Amino acid sequence: MIAKIGRGSNLYGALAYNQIKVQKEKAQVLFTNKMIETPGGIYSAAQLAQSFEPYILANRNTEKPVLHISLNPDPKDNVSDDRFIAIAEQYMKEMGYGQQPFAVFKHSDIKREHIHIVTICVDEEGKKISDKFEKRRSMAVCRELERKYGLISAQDKASRQQDKIFNPVDYRAADVKSQIASVIRHLPKYYQFQTLGEYNALLSLFNITAEKMESQLHGKIRQGLLYLPLNEHGERAGRALKASLFGKNVGLPALDVHFGRCKKALKENSGTLKLKETIRAALHSTDNEMDFKNKLLHQGINTVVRRNETGRIYGITFIDHNFRTVWNGSRLATEFSANTFNKHWSNDIIQETKESLAFNSKIVIDNFDDLPDENLHKLFKFLNNETGVVSQENNFSLGAFGGLLPEANGEDYMEDAFAAKMKKKRKRNRDK
C-alpha cells in the first residue's frame, strides 16, 4: 500500500474535489470522525467544512493546515469497506491525527479502489501537530497495515515489476486515459528523441499519437499538446486528451526541453555508429520492406514507415531499444532518407497503408539473445497480428520496458492533476 500526503491551505477545494466524484457516483463518503453528521448520510462540501471551522479559526501560524491523504492498496488487493475504514482509522491514529476531524472518501473511478482522507493538522488550540519524519513514519505504518490485513507489499512490487506484462493501449477499454498515462509519463525518462515526429514514432508502438494544437487568448497564441489513442489501422480512435491531464512533464514545454537535452546527448551517444552500421547492413542484405524490418527486429530495432495516400514513403524512423534512442532516418544519415527506401523498394509490392501501420504499431523486445526459439516465434506472431488486437495469448513481458512502465490503472491521474493545480495556486498566492 502506498500513502500520498498533500498539504495546502484550501480546505474547500480538497473537499469539493472529492464531493464532485461523489456526485458523479465515482466515490462515496465512507466514514467520518468527529464530524457533524447528517440524518440521511448525504454531505456537501460546505456542510463538511463546518466541522473544520473551529480548527481553522484557532490556527495560529500554520501556513498549510489542510491535509489531503490518499491510501492506495495494490490493484490486486480486494479490500472491503469495513477494512478500508479500519485501515483509515489506524493510519490516522499512528500518524497522530486520530483525534482530529476527518472524512474518508472511497474512490472507485479507476480499477484500483482507494481512499482519500481530508483532515486538518492543527489541534483545537490552533497548535500544529508534529510532522517530523512524516514520510518515514507513513511508510512504516503502511508496512504494518500490509502485514495486519494481508495486503500486497509495495516493497515487493518493485521486484515483481520485471515480470509484468505491458500492453499497447486498447482504445476499446474504459480506462484509456489511465493506459495512455502509464506510457507517456515514463517514456521521456528513458528514451532520447529530438522532435515531435520522433516522439510520435515511439508512441505509435503503444497505439498513441500526440498532436500539437494552437489557440488564441487575449491576442496571444498559445500552444499545447493533445494525446489520442489509435486503432489497429493507426487511425484516431477516441477523444483527444489534453496533456495537462497527465501532468506538466508530458506537455509541450517539457518536451521542448527534452528535445534540446537529447540533441546534445545524441551527438555523444556511443550507439549511433552501431545503429548506422546495423541499418546499412540490413539495407544491403535485403530487397524488400518486410525482410528489412525483420532483420532490424532481430537486432532490437523497430522501423516506423510513414506513407502518403499514394503509398509513397515520406518518412522513416528507427527506434533502437538497445540504446533507447529514436532517430528520423534523414537526421541519422542522408543515406537513410525516405527517397533511399523508395528507390530501394521500388520493385516491392507496396501493401496497403493500413497494413503497414498495423505492423508498425507494435512493441519489440530489446534482448533477443535471451529468448528461446519458441518465444521468438510467438513474438513475430504477435508483431504481425493483422487484427491489431492484443490477446492474452500474445501478451509478453517486454524486456525493453521491464521494470520501467507501471501497470495501467495503478495511479489516479486525476488526483495528480488536482495536486498539481493546487500547487500552482499556492505558488501564485505566495507571489502576490
N, C-alpha and C positions, 0 to 999 in steps of 0.2 A: 504494500500500500504506500502511496506517495501523498504527502501533505504539501500544499502550497499555501503560504501565508502572505496576504497582501494587506498593506496599511494605507490608510487615506484619511481624508477629512470630510468626505461626502457620504454621510450616513444614508440619506435618502436615495442617492444613486446606487449604492450597494443593495439596498432593499428593493428598489424598483427593478433592477436587473433581474433579480430572482422572481419577483412578482409577475413580470411580463411573461416569463416562461410558465408560471403557474396559470395565468390567463389563457395561454396557448395550449394548456394541458400537456406540457412537456416537463412539468415539475409539480411538486406538491409540498406544502408545509408539513413536514413530518413530525416535528417536535418543537416545543418552546420551553424555555427555562426562565423562571422569574419574569414572565411577560404577562401583560394584560390579555386575558382570554376573551374570546367572543363566543356567544351562545351556539352558533352553528359551526364554529371552527373555520369560518371564512375570514381571511385577513386582507387588508390592503396595506400598501407601503406606508401610508400616513398613519394608519392605526398601529402598525408595528413600531413605528418611530416613536410613538408616545412613551413606550416603555423605556426608551433610552434617554429621554429628555432630561430627567434629573441628573444623570451622569454627565451629559453634555454641558449642562448649566454649571455643575460643580467643577468641571475641568479647569485646572489651574493654568498650566502652560504646555500641555502635550499637543504638539502641532498636528499629529496624525492619530487621533484616538480611535478610529474605526478599524476593525479587523474583519477581513473577508477571507475565510479559510475554506479550502476545498480538500476533502479526503477522498482519495481515488484508489479503490481496490483494483487488482488486476482484472482485465476483461473476462477472464475465465472464472473468477470468483462469483459464486451465487449467494448474495447477501440479502437476507430478509429485512423487512422494515424494522422489526424488533431488534435485530442485530445491529442495523445501522444506528438506531437510537442509542444502544448500549455503547457502541464504538464512539459515537459523538460525545456522550456523557463522560466516558473515561478519558478521552483525549483532552477535553476541556479541563477536567479536574487535574490531570497530570501536568498540564501546561500552566496551571494557576488561574484559570478562568471559570472554574466550576461554580463559583458563587455569583458570577456575572449574569445579566440578562443575555440570552442568545436565542436565535431562531435557526432551526435546522431545516434546510430545503433538500429534498431528494430530486435530482435531475435524471431524467430518462430520455433526453433528446438525442443521445448517441447510444451505441450498443453497450458501452461501459457505463453502467449506472454508478452514480457517485453522489456525494452530499456536499452542500455548501453551508457554512455556518457564518452568520453575521453577528458580531458582538462588539463590545466596547472595551478598551484596555485601560480605562481609568475607573477607580472604585467610587463608592458613594461619596467619599470625601474629596474626590477630584484628583487623587494621587495616582500616578501611573503605576500599573502592575509591571514588575520587573520582566524584561525580555532578554536578560543576559543568557548567552549561549542558546538562543532560541532554536536555531536550526539543528544544533547538536541534540538538544532535548527532544525536539519534534521527531527526529529520526529514531531516537531510542524508544519513544512512545509507540511509533509505528511498528517497529520490530516486535515490541511487546504485544501489541494488538494482533499482529500477524500470528504469533505463537498461540495466543489465547483463543483466537477464533478460527484457527486453521486456514488462514489466508495465504495465498501465494506470496512469497517474499520478493520484494522489489530488488533485493540484493542478488537473488538467484536469477533474476530476469536478464541481467547483462550477460551472464554465462550461457543463457539459453538463446540469446539473440542470433548466434551463428546458425542455429538450426531453424530459424524462422523461414517461412515461405512468403515471398512477397510477390504480389500480382500487379500487372498493369491495371490502370483504372478501368472499372467496369461501369459504363455510363448507365446501365440498366438498374444498378443498385440505388438504394435510397440514400446512401451515405457518400455521394460523390465528392462533396466538399471535403470531408474528412480524408478520403482516399487521395485527393489532389494534394491536400496539405501535407500528408505524410511523405510525399515525394519532394515537393518544391521547397520545403523548409530545410532540406538536408543536402540536396544536390550541389548547390553553390559552395558548400563547405568542403566538398571532396573532389569536385571536377573543375577544371580550368577551361574557360571559353571566353572569347573576346567580343562577341557580337550577339545580338538578339537572335539572329538566324542560327548561329551555332548552338545557342541555348535551346532553341526550338527543336533542333535536330535531336538533342539529348532528351528533351521532354517527349518527343514523338515515340520513343521507346516505351514510354509509360502511357501512351494514348492521351497525351495532354498537349495543348498548344497555348502560347501566350501571344496576345495581340496588343499592340500599342494603341492608345486612344488619346484624343485631344479634345479639350473643351475650353470654353471661354468664360471667365469670371471677372467682372468689373474691368473688362477691356484687356485682360491679361490671358495669354494662352497657357493652359495647364495640361500637362501630360501625365498619363497614368498607364496602368497595365491591367489587362483582363486575362484570366485563365479560363480555359474551356476544355471539357472532355471531348475526346474523339471516338468515333465508332470504328468498326473493323475496316472501313474503307478510308480512314484518315479524314473523315468529314466531321464537322461540328455536330455534336450530339447532346447538347444540353445548354442550359443557360450560362451566360458569362458571369464570372465571379470576380469582383474587384480584388486586387492584390492586398488592399488594406484589411480584408477579412482574415488574412493569414499572417499579418504582422509586417513590420517595416522592412525586415530582411529580405523579402521577396518582391519588393516594389521596385519601380524603375530607378530611383536614386541609388538604392543599394546595389542594384545590378550594374549600373554605370560605374560605380566604384570598383566592383568586382571585375568588370571588363578591363579597366585601367590597370588593376593589380596583376591580372593574368597576362596582359600584353607584355609587361616587363618580365614576369616569371617565365613565360614560354620561350623567350629568347635564350634563356639559360637552361631549358629543360633537356635533360640528357636523353629523353626518349624520342625527341623529334627526329634525329638522324635515323634511328632504328625504324621508326614508323615510315619514313620515306622509303627506306630500303625494302621494307616488307610490302608496301603498296606497289613499288616498282617491279618487284619480283612477281607479284600476283598478276600484274597487268601484262607482263611479258610471257607468262606461262599459261594464260587463258585467252579465249577469244569471244567470250560471251559474258553477260552480266551476272547470271546465276552462278557460274563457276567462280567468277571473280569474288563475289560476295562470300561464297562458301570457303574460298581459300583464305580470305581475311578472317572469317569467323573462327577458323581453326587457330588463328593467332590472337584471338581475343579482341578483334576489332569489328565494330559494326559499320556498315556503309548505308547512309541515307541518301537516296537519289530523289531529286525533285524534277518533275516534268511539267511541261505546259499541256494545253488541251490537245495539241497535235502529237504528243508523245516525245517531243524533243527535250533532251536534258538541258536544264538551265542552271542546275546547281548540284553539287555533290559534297557531302560532309562525312568525315571519318571520326569515329568515336573510339579512342584507344583506351580500353578498360585496364590495361596493364599499367599505364602511367596516368590514367584518369585525365586525359586531355581530349578536347574536341577541336577539330580543325576543318575549316572550309577548304576544299581542295585547292583552289587557286591561291589561297593565303599560305597554304603549306608549301606549294611549289607551282610554278606556272605549268609544269608538265602534267599536273593533276587538275587542270581546269575542266569545265564542262565540255568544251569543244573536243578535248582529247578523247573523252569517253564516247562522245557522239560519233567520232570518226572510227574509234577502235571497235565499237559495237555496231557499226552501220549495217553489217550483214546479219546481225542478230535479229530474230523476230521479237519486236517490242511488244511486251504484254500490255494489257490494259492498265491504265494508270492506277486504278483502284487495287489491282493485284500486287503491283509493285509497292504501293503504300502499305498494304496489309502485311507484306513480307517484312517491311522495314519497321513496322510498329511493334517490335518485339525486343526482348532483352537478351543479352548474351552473357554467358559465364566467362570470366576472365582467365581462369586457370584450367585449361582443358587437359593438361597432363595428369591431373588428379581424377579425371573422370573415367570410369570403366567404359568399354565399348558400348555396352547395352545402354548406359546413361547418355552417351553421346548420340546414339541413335534416337533415343527419346527426345533429346534436345532439339535435333533437327526436325523431328515430327512436330514439336511444339512451335518452332520458329516458322515452319511452313504451313501452319494451321490456317487454311484459307478462310475459315469462318471468323477468325479473329477472336473467338470466344475461348477464354481460358478455362478449361475444365479441370476438375480435381486430378484427373489422370495426368494432365500435362503440367501441373504445378511443379516448381523447382525451388530448392533452397539456393538462391542465386549467389554465387561466390563473389561477384563484383560488388554486391551490396550487403553481404552478410555482416551482421553486427553494425550496420550503418543506418538503415532505414527502420523506423519504428513500425509496429503493427498498426495498420489502419484502424481508426476509431479509438486509438489509445489515448488521445488527447482531446480536450474540449477547446476547439479553436475559437469559438465564440467567446469563451471565457477569457482566453488570452488577448483577443482583440479588445474586450472590455477593459482588461487590466491596463493595456497599452494606452487606451483612451483616457483612463483616469490619471495615468502618469503624466500625460501631456497636459491635462487640465491643471494638475498640481504645479507643474513647471510654469505654466502661464501665470498662475496666481503668484508665484514667487517673483516673477519678472516684473510684476506691476509695481 
